Each structure stands twice: as C-alpha cells, then as structure tokens.
C-alpha cells in the first residue's frame, strides 16, 4: 500500500491518532493534511515548470 506499510500498521496509526487527538479533532486533522498534500503537489509542479525550460536550454 504505502511502501512497506500494510493495512495493520495503518489501522494502528489511525487508532493512535483517535486516542491521542480524539474523534472530534480527526476531521480537522484530515483537512489540514489534505491541504498540506495539495500545497506540496502544487509546489512540485511549479518547480517542474521552472526546471523544464532550463533543462531544454542545457541540451
């Protein structure tokens, strides 16, 4: 699934998060993680768009 992390490990992580943060905070945490991933992907695309012309110029 995620490299060497299987379903039991993911369930253990989710259980830990539920115990540590509580069920009420879980949607907020998931929303924050989703926003972070979206921003990260956006920045990667920006970097790729910047690097591609430079790569073509160097060829």
mmCIF file of the N, C-alpha and C atoms, coordinates in Angstrom:
data_MODEL
# 
_entry.id   MODEL 
# 
loop_
_atom_site.group_PDB 
_atom_site.id 
_atom_site.type_symbol 
_atom_site.label_atom_id 
_atom_site.label_alt_id 
_atom_site.label_comp_id 
_atom_site.label_asym_id 
_atom_site.label_entity_id 
_atom_site.label_seq_id 
_atom_site.pdbx_PDB_ins_code 
_atom_site.Cartn_x 
_atom_site.Cartn_y 
_atom_site.Cartn_z 
_atom_site.occupancy 
_atom_site.B_iso_or_equiv 
_atom_site.pdbx_formal_charge 
_atom_site.auth_seq_id 
_atom_site.auth_comp_id 
_atom_site.auth_asym_id 
_atom_site.auth_atom_id 
_atom_site.pdbx_PDB_model_num 
ATOM 1   N N  . UNK A 1 1  ? 0.828   -1.187 0.000   1.00 0.00 ? 1  UNK A N  1 
ATOM 2   C CA . UNK A 1 1  ? 0.000   0.000  0.000   1.00 0.00 ? 1  UNK A CA 1 
ATOM 3   C C  . UNK A 1 1  ? 0.878   1.258  0.000   1.00 0.00 ? 1  UNK A C  1 
ATOM 4   N N  . UNK A 1 2  ? 1.542   1.593  1.082   1.00 0.00 ? 2  UNK A N  1 
ATOM 5   C CA . UNK A 1 2  ? 2.448   2.741  1.173   1.00 0.00 ? 2  UNK A CA 1 
ATOM 6   C C  . UNK A 1 2  ? 3.856   2.228  1.447   1.00 0.00 ? 2  UNK A C  1 
ATOM 7   N N  . UNK A 1 3  ? 4.489   1.657  0.429   1.00 0.00 ? 3  UNK A N  1 
ATOM 8   C CA . UNK A 1 3  ? 5.828   1.112  0.633   1.00 0.00 ? 3  UNK A CA 1 
ATOM 9   C C  . UNK A 1 3  ? 5.729   -0.170 1.429   1.00 0.00 ? 3  UNK A C  1 
ATOM 10  N N  . UNK A 1 4  ? 6.340   -0.168 2.600   1.00 0.00 ? 4  UNK A N  1 
ATOM 11  C CA . UNK A 1 4  ? 6.322   -1.357 3.454   1.00 0.00 ? 4  UNK A CA 1 
ATOM 12  C C  . UNK A 1 4  ? 5.238   -1.291 4.526   1.00 0.00 ? 4  UNK A C  1 
ATOM 13  N N  . UNK A 1 5  ? 4.402   -0.276 4.481   1.00 0.00 ? 5  UNK A N  1 
ATOM 14  C CA . UNK A 1 5  ? 3.335   -0.137 5.475   1.00 0.00 ? 5  UNK A CA 1 
ATOM 15  C C  . UNK A 1 5  ? 2.103   -0.877 4.974   1.00 0.00 ? 5  UNK A C  1 
ATOM 16  N N  . UNK A 1 6  ? 1.620   -1.801 5.779   1.00 0.00 ? 6  UNK A N  1 
ATOM 17  C CA . UNK A 1 6  ? 0.443   -2.573 5.402   1.00 0.00 ? 6  UNK A CA 1 
ATOM 18  C C  . UNK A 1 6  ? -0.801  -2.073 6.115   1.00 0.00 ? 6  UNK A C  1 
ATOM 19  N N  . UNK A 1 7  ? -1.881  -2.768 5.895   1.00 0.00 ? 7  UNK A N  1 
ATOM 20  C CA . UNK A 1 7  ? -3.167  -2.399 6.491   1.00 0.00 ? 7  UNK A CA 1 
ATOM 21  C C  . UNK A 1 7  ? -3.114  -2.424 8.022   1.00 0.00 ? 7  UNK A C  1 
ATOM 22  N N  . UNK A 1 8  ? -2.524  -3.450 8.642   1.00 0.00 ? 8  UNK A N  1 
ATOM 23  C CA . UNK A 1 8  ? -2.492  -3.440 10.116  1.00 0.00 ? 8  UNK A CA 1 
ATOM 24  C C  . UNK A 1 8  ? -1.755  -2.224 10.687  1.00 0.00 ? 8  UNK A C  1 
ATOM 25  N N  . UNK A 1 9  ? -0.673  -1.826 10.037  1.00 0.00 ? 9  UNK A N  1 
ATOM 26  C CA . UNK A 1 9  ? 0.079   -0.671 10.512  1.00 0.00 ? 9  UNK A CA 1 
ATOM 27  C C  . UNK A 1 9  ? -0.735  0.615  10.377  1.00 0.00 ? 9  UNK A C  1 
ATOM 28  N N  . UNK A 1 10 ? -1.449  0.735  9.258   1.00 0.00 ? 10 UNK A N  1 
ATOM 29  C CA . UNK A 1 10 ? -2.280  1.923  9.049   1.00 0.00 ? 10 UNK A CA 1 
ATOM 30  C C  . UNK A 1 10 ? -3.393  1.981  10.090  1.00 0.00 ? 10 UNK A C  1 
ATOM 31  N N  . UNK A 1 11 ? -4.014  0.844  10.374  1.00 0.00 ? 11 UNK A N  1 
ATOM 32  C CA . UNK A 1 11 ? -5.062  0.801  11.395  1.00 0.00 ? 11 UNK A CA 1 
ATOM 33  C C  . UNK A 1 11 ? -4.508  1.176  12.763  1.00 0.00 ? 11 UNK A C  1 
ATOM 34  N N  . UNK A 1 12 ? -3.298  0.746  13.057  1.00 0.00 ? 12 UNK A N  1 
ATOM 35  C CA . UNK A 1 12 ? -2.661  1.085  14.325  1.00 0.00 ? 12 UNK A CA 1 
ATOM 36  C C  . UNK A 1 12 ? -2.400  2.590  14.414  1.00 0.00 ? 12 UNK A C  1 
ATOM 37  N N  . UNK A 1 13 ? -1.950  3.180  13.328  1.00 0.00 ? 13 UNK A N  1 
ATOM 38  C CA . UNK A 1 13 ? -1.705  4.627  13.294  1.00 0.00 ? 13 UNK A CA 1 
ATOM 39  C C  . UNK A 1 13 ? -3.009  5.392  13.489  1.00 0.00 ? 13 UNK A C  1 
ATOM 40  N N  . UNK A 1 14 ? -4.068  4.966  12.803  1.00 0.00 ? 14 UNK A N  1 
ATOM 41  C CA . UNK A 1 14 ? -5.374  5.627  12.940  1.00 0.00 ? 14 UNK A CA 1 
ATOM 42  C C  . UNK A 1 14 ? -5.884  5.498  14.373  1.00 0.00 ? 14 UNK A C  1 
ATOM 43  N N  . UNK A 1 15 ? -5.729  4.325  14.974  1.00 0.00 ? 15 UNK A N  1 
ATOM 44  C CA . UNK A 1 15 ? -6.165  4.124  16.356  1.00 0.00 ? 15 UNK A CA 1 
ATOM 45  C C  . UNK A 1 15 ? -5.385  5.042  17.297  1.00 0.00 ? 15 UNK A C  1 
ATOM 46  N N  . UNK A 1 16 ? -4.086  5.157  17.075  1.00 0.00 ? 16 UNK A N  1 
ATOM 47  C CA . UNK A 1 16 ? -3.261  6.047  17.898  1.00 0.00 ? 16 UNK A CA 1 
ATOM 48  C C  . UNK A 1 16 ? -3.729  7.496  17.774  1.00 0.00 ? 16 UNK A C  1 
ATOM 49  N N  . UNK A 1 17 ? -4.013  7.921  16.549  1.00 0.00 ? 17 UNK A N  1 
ATOM 50  C CA . UNK A 1 17 ? -4.475  9.294  16.325  1.00 0.00 ? 17 UNK A CA 1 
ATOM 51  C C  . UNK A 1 17 ? -5.810  9.525  17.026  1.00 0.00 ? 17 UNK A C  1 
ATOM 52  N N  . UNK A 1 18 ? -6.713  8.544  16.942  1.00 0.00 ? 18 UNK A N  1 
ATOM 53  C CA . UNK A 1 18 ? -8.016  8.676  17.612  1.00 0.00 ? 18 UNK A CA 1 
ATOM 54  C C  . UNK A 1 18 ? -7.851  8.812  19.119  1.00 0.00 ? 18 UNK A C  1 
ATOM 55  N N  . UNK A 1 19 ? -6.964  8.016  19.695  1.00 0.00 ? 19 UNK A N  1 
ATOM 56  C CA . UNK A 1 19 ? -6.746  8.070  21.140  1.00 0.00 ? 19 UNK A CA 1 
ATOM 57  C C  . UNK A 1 19 ? -6.066  9.382  21.521  1.00 0.00 ? 19 UNK A C  1 
ATOM 58  N N  . UNK A 1 20 ? -5.066  9.771  20.746  1.00 0.00 ? 20 UNK A N  1 
ATOM 59  C CA . UNK A 1 20 ? -4.271  10.949 21.084  1.00 0.00 ? 20 UNK A CA 1 
ATOM 60  C C  . UNK A 1 20 ? -5.041  12.253 20.883  1.00 0.00 ? 20 UNK A C  1 
ATOM 61  N N  . UNK A 1 21 ? -5.739  12.386 19.772  1.00 0.00 ? 21 UNK A N  1 
ATOM 62  C CA . UNK A 1 21 ? -6.420  13.637 19.450  1.00 0.00 ? 21 UNK A CA 1 
ATOM 63  C C  . UNK A 1 21 ? -7.922  13.604 19.719  1.00 0.00 ? 21 UNK A C  1 
ATOM 64  N N  . UNK A 1 22 ? -8.513  12.446 19.721  1.00 0.00 ? 22 UNK A N  1 
ATOM 65  C CA . UNK A 1 22 ? -9.951  12.334 19.911  1.00 0.00 ? 22 UNK A CA 1 
ATOM 66  C C  . UNK A 1 22 ? -10.691 12.375 18.586  1.00 0.00 ? 22 UNK A C  1 
ATOM 67  N N  . UNK A 1 23 ? -11.888 11.835 18.588  1.00 0.00 ? 23 UNK A N  1 
ATOM 68  C CA . UNK A 1 23 ? -12.669 11.718 17.353  1.00 0.00 ? 23 UNK A CA 1 
ATOM 69  C C  . UNK A 1 23 ? -13.129 13.082 16.834  1.00 0.00 ? 23 UNK A C  1 
ATOM 70  N N  . UNK A 1 24 ? -13.298 14.050 17.717  1.00 0.00 ? 24 UNK A N  1 
ATOM 71  C CA . UNK A 1 24 ? -13.786 15.363 17.285  1.00 0.00 ? 24 UNK A CA 1 
ATOM 72  C C  . UNK A 1 24 ? -12.738 16.129 16.485  1.00 0.00 ? 24 UNK A C  1 
ATOM 73  N N  . UNK A 1 25 ? -11.476 15.913 16.777  1.00 0.00 ? 25 UNK A N  1 
ATOM 74  C CA . UNK A 1 25 ? -10.400 16.627 16.080  1.00 0.00 ? 25 UNK A CA 1 
ATOM 75  C C  . UNK A 1 25 ? -10.006 15.948 14.772  1.00 0.00 ? 25 UNK A C  1 
ATOM 76  N N  . UNK A 1 26 ? -10.399 14.714 14.576  1.00 0.00 ? 26 UNK A N  1 
ATOM 77  C CA . UNK A 1 26 ? -9.966  13.942 13.404  1.00 0.00 ? 26 UNK A CA 1 
ATOM 78  C C  . UNK A 1 26 ? -10.319 14.614 12.078  1.00 0.00 ? 26 UNK A C  1 
ATOM 79  N N  . UNK A 1 27 ? -11.540 15.131 11.876  1.00 0.00 ? 27 UNK A N  1 
ATOM 80  C CA . UNK A 1 27 ? -11.833 15.801 10.598  1.00 0.00 ? 27 UNK A CA 1 
ATOM 81  C C  . UNK A 1 27 ? -10.940 17.018 10.343  1.00 0.00 ? 27 UNK A C  1 
ATOM 82  N N  . UNK A 1 28 ? -10.653 17.783 11.397  1.00 0.00 ? 28 UNK A N  1 
ATOM 83  C CA . UNK A 1 28 ? -9.769  18.943 11.249  1.00 0.00 ? 28 UNK A CA 1 
ATOM 84  C C  . UNK A 1 28 ? -8.365  18.512 10.848  1.00 0.00 ? 28 UNK A C  1 
ATOM 85  N N  . UNK A 1 29 ? -7.878  17.464 11.466  1.00 0.00 ? 29 UNK A N  1 
ATOM 86  C CA . UNK A 1 29 ? -6.539  16.958 11.167  1.00 0.00 ? 29 UNK A CA 1 
ATOM 87  C C  . UNK A 1 29 ? -6.483  16.458 9.730   1.00 0.00 ? 29 UNK A C  1 
ATOM 88  N N  . UNK A 1 30 ? -7.491  15.703 9.321   1.00 0.00 ? 30 UNK A N  1 
ATOM 89  C CA . UNK A 1 30 ? -7.524  15.179 7.953   1.00 0.00 ? 30 UNK A CA 1 
ATOM 90  C C  . UNK A 1 30 ? -7.586  16.316 6.938   1.00 0.00 ? 30 UNK A C  1 
ATOM 91  N N  . UNK A 1 31 ? -8.364  17.345 7.240   1.00 0.00 ? 31 UNK A N  1 
ATOM 92  C CA . UNK A 1 31 ? -8.468  18.501 6.350   1.00 0.00 ? 31 UNK A CA 1 
ATOM 93  C C  . UNK A 1 31 ? -7.116  19.202 6.231   1.00 0.00 ? 31 UNK A C  1 
ATOM 94  N N  . UNK A 1 32 ? -6.438  19.369 7.339   1.00 0.00 ? 32 UNK A N  1 
ATOM 95  C CA . UNK A 1 32 ? -5.122  20.003 7.333   1.00 0.00 ? 32 UNK A CA 1 
ATOM 96  C C  . UNK A 1 32 ? -4.098  19.199 6.551   1.00 0.00 ? 32 UNK A C  1 
ATOM 97  N N  . UNK A 1 33 ? -4.125  17.889 6.713   1.00 0.00 ? 33 UNK A N  1 
ATOM 98  C CA . UNK A 1 33 ? -3.209  17.019 5.972   1.00 0.00 ? 33 UNK A CA 1 
ATOM 99  C C  . UNK A 1 33 ? -3.509  17.102 4.481   1.00 0.00 ? 33 UNK A C  1 
ATOM 100 N N  . UNK A 1 34 ? -4.782  17.091 4.134   1.00 0.00 ? 34 UNK A N  1 
ATOM 101 C CA . UNK A 1 34 ? -5.168  17.203 2.722   1.00 0.00 ? 34 UNK A CA 1 
ATOM 102 C C  . UNK A 1 34 ? -4.696  18.504 2.099   1.00 0.00 ? 34 UNK A C  1 
ATOM 103 N N  . UNK A 1 35 ? -4.853  19.610 2.837   1.00 0.00 ? 35 UNK A N  1 
ATOM 104 C CA . UNK A 1 35 ? -4.384  20.909 2.335   1.00 0.00 ? 35 UNK A CA 1 
ATOM 105 C C  . UNK A 1 35 ? -2.871  20.901 2.164   1.00 0.00 ? 35 UNK A C  1 
ATOM 106 N N  . UNK A 1 36 ? -2.183  20.294 3.111   1.00 0.00 ? 36 UNK A N  1 
ATOM 107 C CA . UNK A 1 36 ? -0.725  20.224 3.033   1.00 0.00 ? 36 UNK A CA 1 
ATOM 108 C C  . UNK A 1 36 ? -0.258  19.439 1.821   1.00 0.00 ? 36 UNK A C  1 
ATOM 109 N N  . UNK A 1 37 ? -0.909  18.319 1.558   1.00 0.00 ? 37 UNK A N  1 
ATOM 110 C CA . UNK A 1 37 ? -0.555  17.498 0.397   1.00 0.00 ? 37 UNK A CA 1 
ATOM 111 C C  . UNK A 1 37 ? -0.837  18.257 -0.891  1.00 0.00 ? 37 UNK A C  1 
ATOM 112 N N  . UNK A 1 38 ? -1.971  18.953 -0.937  1.00 0.00 ? 38 UNK A N  1 
ATOM 113 C CA . UNK A 1 38 ? -2.322  19.732 -2.132  1.00 0.00 ? 38 UNK A CA 1 
ATOM 114 C C  . UNK A 1 38 ? -1.287  20.827 -2.392  1.00 0.00 ? 38 UNK A C  1 
ATOM 115 N N  . UNK A 1 39 ? -0.874  21.532 -1.336  1.00 0.00 ? 39 UNK A N  1 
ATOM 116 C CA . UNK A 1 39 ? 0.141   22.576 -1.475  1.00 0.00 ? 39 UNK A CA 1 
ATOM 117 C C  . UNK A 1 39 ? 1.468   21.993 -1.936  1.00 0.00 ? 39 UNK A C  1 
ATOM 118 N N  . UNK A 1 40 ? 1.842   20.866 -1.364  1.00 0.00 ? 40 UNK A N  1 
ATOM 119 C CA . UNK A 1 40 ? 3.101   20.209 -1.716  1.00 0.00 ? 40 UNK A CA 1 
ATOM 120 C C  . UNK A 1 40 ? 3.119   19.840 -3.191  1.00 0.00 ? 40 UNK A C  1 
ATOM 121 N N  . UNK A 1 41 ? 2.035   19.242 -3.674  1.00 0.00 ? 41 UNK A N  1 
ATOM 122 C CA . UNK A 1 41 ? 1.948   18.868 -5.086  1.00 0.00 ? 41 UNK A CA 1 
ATOM 123 C C  . UNK A 1 41 ? 1.991   20.101 -5.987  1.00 0.00 ? 41 UNK A C  1 
ATOM 124 N N  . UNK A 1 42 ? 1.337   21.163 -5.566  1.00 0.00 ? 42 UNK A N  1 
ATOM 125 C CA . UNK A 1 42 ? 1.337   22.398 -6.339  1.00 0.00 ? 42 UNK A CA 1 
ATOM 126 C C  . UNK A 1 42 ? 2.749   22.963 -6.452  1.00 0.00 ? 42 UNK A C  1 
ATOM 127 N N  . UNK A 1 43 ? 3.487   22.950 -5.361  1.00 0.00 ? 43 UNK A N  1 
ATOM 128 C CA . UNK A 1 43 ? 4.863   23.457 -5.378  1.00 0.00 ? 43 UNK A CA 1 
ATOM 129 C C  . UNK A 1 43 ? 5.766   22.585 -6.241  1.00 0.00 ? 43 UNK A C  1 
ATOM 130 N N  . UNK A 1 44 ? 5.551   21.282 -6.207  1.00 0.00 ? 44 UNK A N  1 
ATOM 131 C CA . UNK A 1 44 ? 6.333   20.383 -7.062  1.00 0.00 ? 44 UNK A CA 1 
ATOM 132 C C  . UNK A 1 44 ? 6.083   20.718 -8.528  1.00 0.00 ? 44 UNK A C  1 
ATOM 133 N N  . UNK A 1 45 ? 4.829   20.934 -8.893  1.00 0.00 ? 45 UNK A N  1 
ATOM 134 C CA . UNK A 1 45 ? 4.510   21.294 -10.281 1.00 0.00 ? 45 UNK A CA 1 
ATOM 135 C C  . UNK A 1 45 ? 5.135   22.631 -10.667 1.00 0.00 ? 45 UNK A C  1 
ATOM 136 N N  . UNK A 1 46 ? 5.143   23.582 -9.754  1.00 0.00 ? 46 UNK A N  1 
ATOM 137 C CA . UNK A 1 46 ? 5.770   24.878 -10.024 1.00 0.00 ? 46 UNK A CA 1 
ATOM 138 C C  . UNK A 1 46 ? 7.264   24.708 -10.267 1.00 0.00 ? 46 UNK A C  1 
ATOM 139 N N  . UNK A 1 47 ? 7.900   23.903 -9.454  1.00 0.00 ? 47 UNK A N  1 
ATOM 140 C CA . UNK A 1 47 ? 9.334   23.650 -9.620  1.00 0.00 ? 47 UNK A CA 1 
ATOM 141 C C  . UNK A 1 47 ? 9.601   22.952 -10.943 1.00 0.00 ? 47 UNK A C  1 
ATOM 142 N N  . UNK A 1 48 ? 8.774   21.967 -11.280 1.00 0.00 ? 48 UNK A N  1 
ATOM 143 C CA . UNK A 1 48 ? 8.939   21.271 -12.564 1.00 0.00 ? 48 UNK A CA 1 
ATOM 144 C C  . UNK A 1 48 ? 8.808   22.241 -13.726 1.00 0.00 ? 48 UNK A C  1 
ATOM 145 N N  . UNK A 1 49 ? 7.819   23.134 -13.658 1.00 0.00 ? 49 UNK A N  1 
ATOM 146 C CA . UNK A 1 49 ? 7.619   24.117 -14.726 1.00 0.00 ? 49 UNK A CA 1 
ATOM 147 C C  . UNK A 1 49 ? 8.807   25.067 -14.841 1.00 0.00 ? 49 UNK A C  1 
ATOM 148 N N  . UNK A 1 50 ? 9.471   25.331 -13.737 1.00 0.00 ? 50 UNK A N  1 
ATOM 149 C CA . UNK A 1 50 ? 10.639  26.206 -13.746 1.00 0.00 ? 50 UNK A CA 1 
ATOM 150 C C  . UNK A 1 50 ? 11.868  25.486 -14.286 1.00 0.00 ? 50 UNK A C  1 
ATOM 151 N N  . UNK A 1 51 ? 12.008  24.219 -13.953 1.00 0.00 ? 51 UNK A N  1 
ATOM 152 C CA . UNK A 1 51 ? 13.204  23.458 -14.309 1.00 0.00 ? 51 UNK A CA 1 
ATOM 153 C C  . UNK A 1 51 ? 13.183  22.996 -15.766 1.00 0.00 ? 51 UNK A C  1 
ATOM 154 N N  . UNK A 1 52 ? 12.027  22.677 -16.300 1.00 0.00 ? 52 UNK A N  1 
ATOM 155 C CA . UNK A 1 52 ? 11.946  22.152 -17.674 1.00 0.00 ? 52 UNK A CA 1 
ATOM 156 C C  . UNK A 1 52 ? 12.604  23.060 -18.714 1.00 0.00 ? 52 UNK A C  1 
ATOM 157 N N  . UNK A 1 53 ? 12.309  24.359 -18.742 1.00 0.00 ? 53 UNK A N  1 
ATOM 158 C CA . UNK A 1 53 ? 12.982  25.210 -19.737 1.00 0.00 ? 53 UNK A CA 1 
ATOM 159 C C  . UNK A 1 53 ? 14.502  25.250 -19.557 1.00 0.00 ? 53 UNK A C  1 
ATOM 160 N N  . UNK A 1 54 ? 14.948  25.195 -18.330 1.00 0.00 ? 54 UNK A N  1 
ATOM 161 C CA . UNK A 1 54 ? 16.388  25.196 -18.063 1.00 0.00 ? 54 UNK A CA 1 
ATOM 162 C C  . UNK A 1 54 ? 17.020  23.915 -18.591 1.00 0.00 ? 54 UNK A C  1 
ATOM 163 N N  . UNK A 1 55 ? 16.342  22.778 -18.381 1.00 0.00 ? 55 UNK A N  1 
ATOM 164 C CA . UNK A 1 55 ? 16.849  21.500 -18.895 1.00 0.00 ? 55 UNK A CA 1 
ATOM 165 C C  . UNK A 1 55 ? 16.942  21.525 -20.414 1.00 0.00 ? 55 UNK A C  1 
ATOM 166 N N  . UNK A 1 56 ? 15.919  22.079 -21.067 1.00 0.00 ? 56 UNK A N  1 
ATOM 167 C CA . UNK A 1 56 ? 15.920  22.158 -22.531 1.00 0.00 ? 56 UNK A CA 1 
ATOM 168 C C  . UNK A 1 56 ? 17.039  23.069 -23.022 1.00 0.00 ? 56 UNK A C  1 
ATOM 169 N N  . UNK A 1 57 ? 17.293  24.141 -22.290 1.00 0.00 ? 57 UNK A N  1 
ATOM 170 C CA . UNK A 1 57 ? 18.336  25.087 -22.659 1.00 0.00 ? 57 UNK A CA 1 
ATOM 171 C C  . UNK A 1 57 ? 19.723  24.459 -22.552 1.00 0.00 ? 57 UNK A C  1 
ATOM 172 N N  . UNK A 1 58 ? 19.898  23.572 -21.591 1.00 0.00 ? 58 UNK A N  1 
ATOM 173 C CA . UNK A 1 58 ? 21.198  22.938 -21.375 1.00 0.00 ? 58 UNK A CA 1 
ATOM 174 C C  . UNK A 1 58 ? 21.498  21.838 -22.380 1.00 0.00 ? 58 UNK A C  1 
ATOM 175 N N  . UNK A 1 59 ? 20.491  21.332 -23.080 1.00 0.00 ? 59 UNK A N  1 
ATOM 176 C CA . UNK A 1 59 ? 20.697  20.249 -24.044 1.00 0.00 ? 59 UNK A CA 1 
ATOM 177 C C  . UNK A 1 59 ? 21.305  20.718 -25.299 1.00 0.00 ? 59 UNK A C  1 
# 
